[in-house]
Amino acid sequence: MVERVTVTGEAIQLIEHLKQIHGQLMFHQSGGCCDGSSPMCYPRKEFRVGDSDVLLGWISETPFYMSKDQYQYWKHTQLIIDVVDGRGGMFSLEGPEGKRFLTRSRVFTDEEKEWLAEKE
């Protein structure tokens, strides 16, 4: 019925472009200060996720993780990964493209919350 994380068409285009350059990718949003509050895109084999990370879902065949602490703040919302012009996190792969990934969100409806709770 609903995904915890989704992606805009423009973001899909950038993800697919980055895949052509870097191979398989992954996203992580830690919720820390500065770069950590943005969705960061990395080569999949170059970032290790651990017990403190939650897999929210897949966007454009790319896993999206968030730190457990940050997830507690965002679990009532659907994340919508978008892209805008500008410089993002210095370690995120889209930086040289003059674009940055951006997290937008919307609050789940009561019905969506119930469906997600049953799924977990």
GUGUSE-599097 format. One record per residue (C-alpha): residue number from 1; chain; y, z, x. Coordinates in pm, whole numbers, plus 50000, padded with zeros to 5 digits. Example, Ala and Ser with C-alpha at 12.3 -4.5 7.8 and 13.67 -1.06 7.14 Angstrom:
nr = 1	kette = A	v = 49550	w = 50780	u = 51230
nr = 2	kette = A	v = 49894	w = 50714	u = 51367
This chain:
nr = 1	kette = A	v = 50000	w = 50000	u = 50000
nr = 2	kette = A	v = 50251	w = 50091	u = 50274
nr = 3	kette = A	v = 50265	w = 50103	u = 50652
nr = 4	kette = A	v = 50427	w = 50378	u = 50855
nr = 5	kette = A	v = 50585	w = 50120	u = 51083
nr = 6	kette = A	v = 50690	w = 49763	u = 51008
nr = 7	kette = A	v = 50895	w = 49497	u = 51184
nr = 8	kette = A	v = 51162	w = 49240	u = 51105
nr = 9	kette = A	v = 51118	w = 48868	u = 51162
nr = 10	kette = A	v = 51371	w = 48865	u = 51445
nr = 11	kette = A	v = 51190	w = 49151	u = 51618
nr = 12	kette = A	v = 50859	w = 48964	u = 51585
nr = 13	kette = A	v = 51015	w = 48665	u = 51759
nr = 14	kette = A	v = 51131	w = 48882	u = 52049
nr = 15	kette = A	v = 50794	w = 49059	u = 52074
nr = 16	kette = A	v = 50613	w = 48724	u = 52087
nr = 17	kette = A	v = 50855	w = 48599	u = 52354
nr = 18	kette = A	v = 50797	w = 48913	u = 52562
nr = 19	kette = A	v = 50419	w = 48871	u = 52526
nr = 20	kette = A	v = 50445	w = 48525	u = 52680
nr = 21	kette = A	v = 50616	w = 48679	u = 52983
nr = 22	kette = A	v = 50437	w = 49015	u = 53018
nr = 23	kette = A	v = 50106	w = 48985	u = 52832
nr = 24	kette = A	v = 49993	w = 49254	u = 52587
nr = 25	kette = A	v = 50260	w = 49509	u = 52495
nr = 26	kette = A	v = 50296	w = 49850	u = 52338
nr = 27	kette = A	v = 50582	w = 50055	u = 52194
nr = 28	kette = A	v = 50660	w = 50421	u = 52238
nr = 29	kette = A	v = 50937	w = 50631	u = 52088
nr = 30	kette = A	v = 50960	w = 50979	u = 52234
nr = 31	kette = A	v = 51265	w = 51119	u = 52060
nr = 32	kette = A	v = 51412	w = 51254	u = 52380
nr = 33	kette = A	v = 51772	w = 51208	u = 52476
nr = 34	kette = A	v = 51919	w = 50880	u = 52597
nr = 35	kette = A	v = 51653	w = 50606	u = 52615
nr = 36	kette = A	v = 51382	w = 50821	u = 52453
nr = 37	kette = A	v = 51536	w = 50802	u = 52109
nr = 38	kette = A	v = 51494	w = 50422	u = 52100
nr = 39	kette = A	v = 51171	w = 50228	u = 52060
nr = 40	kette = A	v = 51069	w = 50135	u = 52414
nr = 41	kette = A	v = 50856	w = 49827	u = 52483
nr = 42	kette = A	v = 50619	w = 49833	u = 52782
nr = 43	kette = A	v = 50331	w = 49628	u = 52920
nr = 44	kette = A	v = 50031	w = 49782	u = 52744
nr = 45	kette = A	v = 49846	w = 49879	u = 53062
nr = 46	kette = A	v = 50150	w = 50037	u = 53228
nr = 47	kette = A	v = 50216	w = 50325	u = 52989
nr = 48	kette = A	v = 49971	w = 50605	u = 52924
nr = 49	kette = A	v = 49963	w = 50770	u = 52585
nr = 50	kette = A	v = 49821	w = 51117	u = 52553
nr = 51	kette = A	v = 49734	w = 51394	u = 52312
nr = 52	kette = A	v = 50104	w = 51444	u = 52238
nr = 53	kette = A	v = 50139	w = 51091	u = 52097
nr = 54	kette = A	v = 50065	w = 50957	u = 51747
nr = 55	kette = A	v = 49967	w = 50595	u = 51676
nr = 56	kette = A	v = 50184	w = 50503	u = 51377
nr = 57	kette = A	v = 50052	w = 50152	u = 51340
nr = 58	kette = A	v = 50064	w = 49798	u = 51475
nr = 59	kette = A	v = 50353	w = 49552	u = 51470
nr = 60	kette = A	v = 50291	w = 49191	u = 51570
nr = 61	kette = A	v = 49948	w = 49296	u = 51705
nr = 62	kette = A	v = 50121	w = 49557	u = 51923
nr = 63	kette = A	v = 50055	w = 49933	u = 51894
nr = 64	kette = A	v = 50348	w = 50162	u = 51814
nr = 65	kette = A	v = 50329	w = 50526	u = 51926
nr = 66	kette = A	v = 50560	w = 50820	u = 51873
nr = 67	kette = A	v = 50555	w = 51166	u = 52026
nr = 68	kette = A	v = 50407	w = 51429	u = 51791
nr = 69	kette = A	v = 50727	w = 51634	u = 51797
nr = 70	kette = A	v = 50938	w = 51336	u = 51698
nr = 71	kette = A	v = 50683	w = 51234	u = 51434
nr = 72	kette = A	v = 50740	w = 51565	u = 51255
nr = 73	kette = A	v = 51100	w = 51457	u = 51191
nr = 74	kette = A	v = 51013	w = 51100	u = 51088
nr = 75	kette = A	v = 50683	w = 51138	u = 50897
nr = 76	kette = A	v = 50855	w = 51112	u = 50557
nr = 77	kette = A	v = 51004	w = 50774	u = 50649
nr = 78	kette = A	v = 50888	w = 50421	u = 50713
nr = 79	kette = A	v = 51009	w = 50294	u = 51049
nr = 80	kette = A	v = 51145	w = 49940	u = 51049
nr = 81	kette = A	v = 51166	w = 49797	u = 51400
nr = 82	kette = A	v = 51454	w = 49555	u = 51430
nr = 83	kette = A	v = 51643	w = 49390	u = 51716
nr = 84	kette = A	v = 52016	w = 49365	u = 51782
nr = 85	kette = A	v = 52232	w = 49219	u = 52055
nr = 86	kette = A	v = 52311	w = 49449	u = 52345
nr = 87	kette = A	v = 52148	w = 49650	u = 52618
nr = 88	kette = A	v = 51879	w = 49899	u = 52525
nr = 89	kette = A	v = 51672	w = 50133	u = 52736
nr = 90	kette = A	v = 51675	w = 50042	u = 53101
nr = 91	kette = A	v = 51295	w = 50054	u = 53124
nr = 92	kette = A	v = 51223	w = 49863	u = 52804
nr = 93	kette = A	v = 51115	w = 49502	u = 52855
nr = 94	kette = A	v = 51372	w = 49343	u = 52625
nr = 95	kette = A	v = 51670	w = 49453	u = 52839
nr = 96	kette = A	v = 51702	w = 49133	u = 53045
nr = 97	kette = A	v = 51699	w = 48930	u = 52722
nr = 98	kette = A	v = 52036	w = 49074	u = 52611
nr = 99	kette = A	v = 51868	w = 49233	u = 52309
nr = 100	kette = A	v = 51749	w = 49579	u = 52221
nr = 101	kette = A	v = 51495	w = 49710	u = 51976
nr = 102	kette = A	v = 51632	w = 49945	u = 51713
nr = 103	kette = A	v = 51457	w = 50177	u = 51468
nr = 104	kette = A	v = 51578	w = 50167	u = 51111
nr = 105	kette = A	v = 51412	w = 50376	u = 50841
nr = 106	kette = A	v = 51372	w = 50437	u = 50473
nr = 107	kette = A	v = 51230	w = 50740	u = 50292
nr = 108	kette = A	v = 50886	w = 50691	u = 50140
nr = 109	kette = A	v = 50862	w = 50708	u = 49762
nr = 110	kette = A	v = 50655	w = 50986	u = 49607
nr = 111	kette = A	v = 50378	w = 50737	u = 49532
nr = 112	kette = A	v = 50377	w = 50614	u = 49892
nr = 113	kette = A	v = 50362	w = 50973	u = 50022
nr = 114	kette = A	v = 50061	w = 51042	u = 49801
nr = 115	kette = A	v = 49886	w = 50725	u = 49917
nr = 116	kette = A	v = 49950	w = 50808	u = 50284
nr = 117	kette = A	v = 49826	w = 51164	u = 50237
nr = 118	kette = A	v = 49500	w = 51032	u = 50090
nr = 119	kette = A	v = 49462	w = 50789	u = 50378
nr = 120	kette = A	v = 49492	w = 51060	u = 50646
